[in-house]
Amino acid sequence: MHPSLAVGLVFSGCCSNVVFLELLARKYPGCGNIVTFAQFLFIAIEGFIFQANFGRKGPTIPLRYYVVMVTMFFTVSVVNNYALNFNISMPLHMIFRSGSLIANMILGIIILKKRYSASKYSSIVLVSMGIFICTLMSAKQVATHATTSDEDGFASFLWWLLGIAALTFALLLSARMGIFQETLYKEYGKHSKEALFYNHALPLPGFLLLAPDIYNHSVMFSQSGSLFTGTDHHFSGTGRFPQPGTELTTWISKLSTGTSININVNHSSCLYWESRCPSCGFILS
């Protein structure tokens, strides 16, 4: 594969993942656990088929080391998900997690006694400044969106600080996991696909601890309305239609731009993707 194609696929995949995750998090706050579970399950099934050959191929690296790595990986994933519940915006979440270079350098110096060139130190300083500026602006945004009550504003800020602490803990633990993985690769050789499979397959029983949350969000997902130009439209009520004039014009404008609208029609079986309700014949466009 050409390097430019590989880089393009990585960036497009990561960016689209962040966009759709933010859309889900806005509508269903706290849905990170079910998203992570689906990710782990998909990669575990794929690895079981193509890497483990339906269980006939054993691991090259002993399982006891994978258990340690999996414990850290599972903890990092869950903590990162819960950080979104503490007034942490998705851009800050993404930028903060990109600070793994800083954590890797710090722990590399402390644990592995590594030394780096001046250019690498200066690069880390620039990245740290960017993360600091983004975090500072996010703190101002939390203060701006806080209510007029000082107590509520202070409580929101404390929740935000807790989210920053959770992201910092996950960042450092992720860097420690990377160092642990590096030492394993030096001893047993690099087996990235094997590690990918076991890092996602072994933690699956741990999601039983999150089963109520995963089940609740699966019910929410299954009960979500149909999509029409990217927005759900709910039809319920007593049968009041938009009146001619300004109200009708506003309604049509909202419909054409994909803005959420609520029309009171006493038919819940409308096929929203068609232009006419099959139950009452009401024309939607």
Phi, psi and chi 1 to 4 in degrees:
 res  aa     phi    psi   chi1   chi2   chi3   chi4
   1 MET       -  137.2 -178.2 -179.6  -66.9      -
   2 HIS   -67.7  140.3 -164.9  -87.4      -      -
   3 PRO   -57.0  -40.2  -26.0   33.9      -      -
   4 SER   -63.9  -37.9   60.2      -      -      -
   5 LEU   -66.1  -42.1  177.9   59.8      -      -
   6 ALA   -62.3  -44.8      -      -      -      -
   7 VAL   -63.8  -41.4  171.6      -      -      -
   8 GLY   -63.0  -41.3      -      -      -      -
   9 LEU   -65.3  -40.1  -69.9  174.7      -      -
  10 VAL   -63.1  -48.0  169.3      -      -      -
  11 PHE   -66.7  -44.2  -87.8   95.8      -      -
  12 SER   -64.3  -40.4   59.9      -      -      -
  13 GLY   -65.3  -44.5      -      -      -      -
  14 CYS   -65.9  -44.1  -69.7      -      -      -
  15 CYS   -66.2  -44.2  -69.0      -      -      -
  16 SER   -65.5  -35.6   59.7      -      -      -
  17 ASN   -61.6  -44.5  173.0   69.3      -      -
  18 VAL   -66.1  -41.0  170.4      -      -      -
  19 VAL   -61.7  -50.2  168.9      -      -      -
  20 PHE   -70.9  -31.8  -72.8  108.5      -      -
  21 LEU   -65.8  -39.4  179.5   59.1      -      -
  22 GLU   -66.5  -39.2 -177.4  171.9    7.0      -
  23 LEU   -62.2  -41.4  -68.9  175.6      -      -
  24 LEU   -66.8  -42.9  -78.4  173.5      -      -
  25 ALA   -66.2  -31.8      -      -      -      -
  26 ARG   -67.8  -41.8  -76.3 -178.8  178.7  179.9
  27 LYS   -84.6  -34.9 -172.3  166.5 -175.0  178.3
  28 TYR  -127.1   80.1  -58.3  102.0      -      -
  29 PRO   -59.0  137.7  -23.1   33.4      -      -
  30 GLY    86.1   12.1      -      -      -      -
  31 CYS   -84.0    5.1   67.6      -      -      -
  32 GLY   -61.2  -32.7      -      -      -      -
  33 ASN   -67.0  -41.6  -71.9  -30.4      -      -
  34 ILE   -71.2  -33.4 -171.2  173.2      -      -
  35 VAL   -65.8  -44.1  173.0      -      -      -
  36 THR   -65.1  -39.9  -57.4      -      -      -
  37 PHE   -62.4  -42.8  172.1   69.8      -      -
  38 ALA   -63.1  -39.4      -      -      -      -
  39 GLN   -63.4  -48.1  170.0 -165.2  -21.5      -
  40 PHE   -62.5  -42.7  -84.1   53.2      -      -
  41 LEU   -64.8  -43.2 -177.5   62.3      -      -
  42 PHE   -63.0  -47.7  178.0   82.8      -      -
  43 ILE   -67.5  -35.4  -63.9  177.5      -      -
  44 ALA   -65.5  -41.6      -      -      -      -
  45 ILE   -66.0  -43.7  -66.8  174.8      -      -
  46 GLU   -62.4  -43.3 -172.4  -86.7  -19.9      -
  47 GLY   -68.5  -34.7      -      -      -      -
  48 PHE   -64.7  -33.6 -178.5   74.3      -      -
  49 ILE   -80.2  -50.8  -63.0  172.6      -      -
  50 PHE   -96.1  -28.2  -62.4  101.9      -      -
  51 GLN   -95.2  -51.9  172.1   59.7   35.6      -
  52 ALA   -84.9   -7.2      -      -      -      -
  53 ASN    54.1   51.9 -166.3   15.3      -      -
  54 PHE    59.1   35.7  -64.5   95.6      -      -
  55 GLY    87.0   -0.2      -      -      -      -
  56 ARG   -83.3  -15.2  -69.7 -168.3  -70.7  -94.7
  57 LYS  -110.6  122.4 -179.7 -178.1  178.4 -178.5
  58 GLY   -85.1  168.6      -      -      -      -
  59 PRO   -77.4  146.6   28.2  -33.4      -      -
  60 THR   -77.9  -41.2  -55.7      -      -      -
  61 ILE   -86.3  133.4  -59.4  175.0      -      -
  62 PRO   -55.4  144.5  -25.4   34.1      -      -
  63 LEU   -63.1  -29.6  -82.6  178.5      -      -
  64 ARG   -62.2  -31.8   64.5  178.8 -177.5  -85.4
  65 TYR   -74.3  -35.2  -66.3  122.4      -      -
  66 TYR   -66.2  -33.3  -82.6  124.5      -      -
  67 VAL   -61.7  -43.4  170.5      -      -      -
  68 VAL   -63.4  -45.6  176.5      -      -      -
  69 MET   -64.6  -40.1 -167.3 -173.6  -53.2      -
  70 VAL   -66.6  -38.6  158.3      -      -      -
  71 THR   -59.0  -43.5  -57.8      -      -      -
  72 MET   -69.4  -42.0  -68.4 -171.6  -75.4      -
  73 PHE   -64.4  -43.2 -175.3   53.3      -      -
  74 PHE   -64.6  -42.5 -178.9   77.5      -      -
  75 THR   -62.6  -43.7  -55.9      -      -      -
  76 VAL   -60.8  -44.1  168.0      -      -      -
  77 SER   -63.9  -44.9  -60.7      -      -      -
  78 VAL   -68.2  -42.9  172.4      -      -      -
  79 VAL   -63.9  -40.9  171.1      -      -      -
  80 ASN   -62.6  -37.0  -82.8  -35.0      -      -
  81 ASN   -66.2  -45.3  -71.1  -24.9      -      -
  82 TYR   -70.9  -21.2  -83.6  107.7      -      -
  83 ALA   -62.4  -28.4      -      -      -      -
  84 LEU   -67.8  -16.8  -68.1  172.4      -      -
  85 ASN   -84.1   -1.8  -62.6  -27.1      -      -
  86 PHE  -114.8   50.6  -60.5  123.9      -      -
  87 ASN    60.1   25.8  -65.1  -31.5      -      -
  88 ILE   -93.6  121.3  -60.5  -64.9      -      -
  89 SER   -75.5  156.9   63.5      -      -      -
  90 MET   -63.8  -42.0 -176.6   59.0   68.8      -
  91 PRO   -59.4  -42.9  -26.5   35.9      -      -
  92 LEU   -64.3  -40.4  176.9   62.2      -      -
  93 HIS   -58.7  -44.4 -170.0  -85.9      -      -
  94 MET   -69.5  -44.1 -179.5  175.9   62.5      -
  95 ILE   -68.5  -39.0  -67.6  173.5      -      -
  96 PHE   -64.5  -40.1 -147.9   93.6      -      -
  97 ARG   -69.9  -23.7  -69.1  179.9   65.5 -179.8
  98 SER   -73.3   -6.0   67.5      -      -      -
  99 GLY   -81.0   18.1      -      -      -      -
 100 SER   -62.3  -26.6   57.5      -      -      -
 101 LEU   -59.0  -41.5  -70.0  173.9      -      -
 102 ILE   -64.9  -48.0  -53.1  167.7      -      -
 103 ALA   -63.6  -40.3      -      -      -      -
 104 ASN   -63.5  -39.4  -73.3  -25.8      -      -
 105 MET   -67.5  -44.0  175.4  175.7  -78.9      -
 106 ILE   -62.8  -49.0  -66.7  174.2      -      -
 107 LEU   -70.7  -29.8  -66.8 -175.0      -      -
 108 GLY   -64.8  -38.5      -      -      -      -
 109 ILE   -68.8  -40.9  -65.9  173.0      -      -
 110 ILE   -74.9  -47.6  -63.3  174.6      -      -
 111 ILE   -89.3  -49.8  -61.8  175.2      -      -
 112 LEU   -92.2   -2.6  -59.6  179.0      -      -
 113 LYS    57.8   37.6  -50.5  -60.1 -179.4 -177.6
 114 LYS   -78.9  157.9  -73.8 -174.5  175.0 -178.1
 115 ARG  -129.9  142.0  -66.9  -64.4  178.9  -95.2
 116 TYR  -121.5  164.1  -58.3   91.4      -      -
 117 SER   -76.9  164.9   62.1      -      -      -
 118 ALA   -63.6  -35.0      -      -      -      -
 119 SER   -64.4  -36.7   60.0      -      -      -
 120 LYS   -69.4  -38.8  -68.4 -176.3  177.8  179.9
 121 TYR   -63.1  -42.9  -75.3  117.4      -      -
 122 SER   -65.6  -36.3   59.1      -      -      -
 123 SER   -63.8  -42.1  -60.2      -      -      -
 124 ILE   -64.5  -37.3  -69.3  -61.5      -      -
 125 VAL   -62.5  -42.7  169.7      -      -      -
 126 LEU   -65.0  -42.5  -67.2  176.3      -      -
 127 VAL   -63.3  -40.8  172.7      -      -      -
 128 SER   -63.1  -39.4  -57.7      -      -      -
 129 MET   -63.6  -41.5  -71.5  176.3   59.2      -
 130 GLY   -62.3  -44.1      -      -      -      -
 131 ILE   -65.4  -39.2  -64.4  176.6      -      -
 132 PHE   -63.8  -43.1  174.4   77.0      -      -
 133 ILE   -64.2  -44.1  -67.1  172.9      -      -
 134 CYS   -62.6  -42.3  179.1      -      -      -
 135 THR   -64.3  -40.1  -54.9      -      -      -
 136 LEU   -64.0  -44.5 -178.6   62.3      -      -
 137 MET   -66.5  -34.6  -63.4  -54.0  -64.2      -
 138 SER   -65.6  -37.0  177.4      -      -      -
 139 ALA   -63.9  -39.5      -      -      -      -
 140 LYS   -66.2  -36.0  -68.9 -177.7  178.4 -179.9
 141 GLN   -66.2  -39.3 -170.6  177.4   24.1      -
 142 VAL   -62.6  -41.2  170.5      -      -      -
 143 ALA   -66.3  -35.5      -      -      -      -
 144 THR   -69.4  -40.0  -58.0      -      -      -
 145 HIS   -83.0   -4.8  -69.6  150.7      -      -
 146 ALA   -68.3  157.5      -      -      -      -
 147 THR   -73.2  172.3   59.1      -      -      -
 148 THR   -67.9  -20.9   54.6      -      -      -
 149 SER   -72.1  130.4  172.4      -      -      -
 150 ASP   -63.9  -37.0  -67.7  -22.5      -      -
 151 GLU   -66.0  -42.7  -67.3 -176.7   -1.8      -
 152 ASP   -65.9  -40.3  -68.6  -18.4      -      -
 153 GLY   -64.2  -40.2      -      -      -      -
 154 PHE   -67.7  -38.2 -177.1   69.2      -      -
 155 ALA   -65.3  -40.5      -      -      -      -
 156 SER   -62.9  -38.9  -61.9      -      -      -
 157 PHE   -67.9  -37.6 -176.4   70.7      -      -
 158 LEU   -65.9  -40.2  -73.7 -179.1      -      -
 159 TRP   -62.7  -39.2  -77.8  115.2      -      -
 160 TRP   -63.4  -42.5  178.3   82.7      -      -
 161 LEU   -61.8  -38.1  -73.3  179.0      -      -
 162 LEU   -64.2  -38.8 -175.4   59.3      -      -
 163 GLY   -63.8  -41.0      -      -      -      -
 164 ILE   -63.3  -40.2  -66.6  -64.5      -      -
 165 ALA   -63.5  -40.2      -      -      -      -
 166 ALA   -64.5  -42.5      -      -      -      -
 167 LEU   -64.2  -39.4  -73.7  177.1      -      -
 168 THR   -65.1  -44.1  -56.1      -      -      -
 169 PHE   -60.7  -45.7  169.8   76.7      -      -
 170 ALA   -64.0  -37.1      -      -      -      -
 171 LEU   -64.7  -45.4 -170.6   66.2      -      -
 172 LEU   -68.4  -39.8  -66.8  174.0      -      -
 173 LEU   -67.4  -36.5 -174.1   58.1      -      -
 174 SER   -64.5  -40.1  176.8      -      -      -
 175 ALA   -65.3  -39.5      -      -      -      -
 176 ARG   -64.5  -37.7 -178.2   64.5 -175.2   90.2
 177 MET   -64.0  -39.1 -178.7 -177.2   68.8      -
 178 GLY   -62.9  -39.5      -      -      -      -
 179 ILE   -67.7  -40.8  -67.9  176.2      -      -
 180 PHE   -61.9  -41.3 -179.2   72.1      -      -
 181 GLN   -66.6  -37.0 -170.1  171.6    7.8      -
 182 GLU   -63.2  -41.0 -178.3  180.0  -13.4      -
 183 THR   -66.8  -35.2   57.0      -      -      -
 184 LEU   -66.9  -40.9  -71.6 -179.5      -      -
 185 TYR   -65.0  -34.2  -74.1  168.0      -      -
 186 LYS   -66.3  -33.7  -74.0 -178.3  179.0  179.3
 187 GLU   -86.6  -40.7 -177.2  175.5   -5.7      -
 188 TYR  -111.1   -2.2  -63.6   97.2      -      -
 189 GLY    91.9  162.9      -      -      -      -
 190 LYS   -86.8  119.2 -170.9  174.0 -176.9  179.3
 191 HIS  -131.2   73.7  -55.6  -80.9      -      -
 192 SER   -67.5  -40.7   55.7      -      -      -
 193 LYS   -68.6  -37.4  -69.3 -174.4  177.6 -179.9
 194 GLU   -63.7  -44.6  176.4 -176.3  -65.2      -
 195 ALA   -63.9  -37.8      -      -      -      -
 196 LEU   -61.3  -43.1 -177.3   67.0      -      -
 197 PHE   -65.3  -51.9  165.5   61.9      -      -
 198 TYR   -70.3  -30.5  -76.0  102.5      -      -
 199 ASN   -68.4  -20.6  -77.9  -18.6      -      -
 200 HIS  -105.3  -25.0  -71.5   80.5      -      -
 201 ALA   -82.9  -44.5      -      -      -      -
 202 LEU   -64.6  -32.7  -66.2  179.6      -      -
 203 PRO   -77.6   -6.0  -12.7   27.2      -      -
 204 LEU   -55.3  -42.2  -72.3  177.8      -      -
 205 PRO   -60.5  -26.7  -24.7   35.2      -      -
 206 GLY   -64.4  -21.9      -      -      -      -
 207 PHE   -72.4  -10.5  -76.3   99.6      -      -
 208 LEU   -62.0  -29.8  -68.4  174.2      -      -
 209 LEU   -66.1  -24.0  -59.4  173.8      -      -
 210 LEU  -106.8   13.9  -51.8  172.3      -      -
 211 ALA   -57.6  -44.2      -      -      -      -
 212 PRO   -59.3  -42.6  -24.3   35.2      -      -
 213 ASP   -66.8  -42.6  179.6   72.6      -      -
 214 ILE   -63.6  -41.7  -66.2  174.2      -      -
 215 TYR   -65.3  -44.1  173.1   77.5      -      -
 216 ASN   -60.4  -41.5  -68.9  -26.3      -      -
 217 HIS   -74.7  -29.4  -79.9   89.7      -      -
 218 SER   -65.9  -36.0   64.9      -      -      -
 219 VAL   -66.1  -42.2  171.9      -      -      -
 220 MET   -60.4  -44.1  -67.9 -179.9 -170.1      -
 221 PHE   -63.5  -42.2  -74.7   -0.4      -      -
 222 SER   -70.3  -23.9   63.6      -      -      -
 223 GLN   -96.3    4.1  -67.5  178.1  -12.2      -
 224 SER   -68.5  151.0   61.2      -      -      -
 225 GLY   -72.4  170.3      -      -      -      -
 226 SER   -71.5  154.3  -59.4      -      -      -
 227 LEU   -95.5  137.0  -66.5  179.0      -      -
 228 PHE  -137.9  111.1 -176.7   80.0      -      -
 229 THR    51.2   40.0   62.3      -      -      -
 230 GLY    84.1    4.6      -      -      -      -
 231 THR  -134.8  142.6  -52.1      -      -      -
 232 ASP   -77.9  140.9  -69.2  -12.9      -      -
 233 HIS  -125.6  124.4  -60.0  -88.8      -      -
 234 HIS  -106.1  129.4  -54.9  -79.8      -      -
 235 PHE  -116.5  109.8  -65.7   80.3      -      -
 236 SER  -158.9  162.8   61.2      -      -      -
 237 GLY   124.2 -144.3      -      -      -      -
 238 THR  -113.2    0.7   57.6      -      -      -
 239 GLY   102.4   29.4      -      -      -      -
 240 ARG   -92.2  126.5 -167.4 -176.5   72.8   80.4
 241 PHE  -100.3  158.8  -62.7   90.2      -      -
 242 PRO   -63.8  135.4   22.1  -32.3      -      -
 243 GLN   -78.7  149.8  -60.9  -60.0  -42.7      -
 244 PRO   -59.1  153.5  -21.0   31.8      -      -
 245 GLY   103.2 -139.0      -      -      -      -
 246 THR   -63.2  -40.8  -55.5      -      -      -
 247 GLU   -63.4  -42.3 -174.9  178.3    1.4      -
 248 LEU   -67.3  -40.0  179.8   59.6      -      -
 249 THR   -63.1  -42.9  -56.5      -      -      -
 250 THR   -63.1  -40.7  -56.5      -      -      -
 251 TRP   -63.4  -44.8  177.8   80.4      -      -
 252 ILE   -64.9  -38.8  -65.9  175.4      -      -
 253 SER   -63.5  -42.2  174.8      -      -      -
 254 LYS   -65.0  -41.0  -72.2 -176.9  176.0 -178.9
 255 LEU   -64.7  -41.1 -176.7   62.1      -      -
 256 SER   -72.1  -26.2   61.8      -      -      -
 257 THR   -95.3   -0.6   56.8      -      -      -
 258 GLY    83.6   12.4      -      -      -      -
 259 THR   -74.8  143.2  -53.6      -      -      -
 260 SER   -65.3  131.0  179.8      -      -      -
 261 ILE  -129.5  161.7   58.0  175.8      -      -
 262 ASN  -132.6  107.4 -175.6   26.0      -      -
 263 ILE  -106.7  131.1  -49.6  168.9      -      -
 264 ASN   -85.3   90.3  -66.2  -38.9      -      -
 265 VAL  -125.6  131.1 -179.9      -      -      -
 266 ASN   -85.0   50.1 -166.1   22.1      -      -
 267 HIS  -141.9  109.7  -64.9  -76.0      -      -
 268 SER   -86.8   -4.2   59.7      -      -      -
 269 SER   -98.3   18.7   60.0      -      -      -
 270 CYS   -63.9  138.1  -66.8      -      -      -
 271 LEU   -89.0  100.7  -60.6  178.9      -      -
 272 TYR   -68.1  -19.3  -54.6  140.3      -      -
 273 TRP   -85.8   -4.8   52.5   86.7      -      -
 274 GLU   -99.5  165.1  -66.5 -174.0   -4.7      -
 275 SER   -86.2   -7.7   59.9      -      -      -
 276 ARG  -137.8  135.9 -177.2 -173.8  -64.2  -88.9
 277 CYS   -71.1  124.6  170.4      -      -      -
 278 PRO   -71.5  -16.1   26.0  -33.6      -      -
 279 SER   -86.1  -43.6  -59.0      -      -      -
 280 CYS  -118.6   -7.7   62.0      -      -      -
 281 GLY    78.5   10.1      -      -      -      -
 282 PHE   -70.6  124.6  175.1   63.2      -      -
 283 ILE   -82.2  127.7  -61.1  175.9      -      -
 284 LEU   -87.9  -13.4  -58.6  178.7      -      -
 285 SER  -135.3      -   59.0      -      -      -
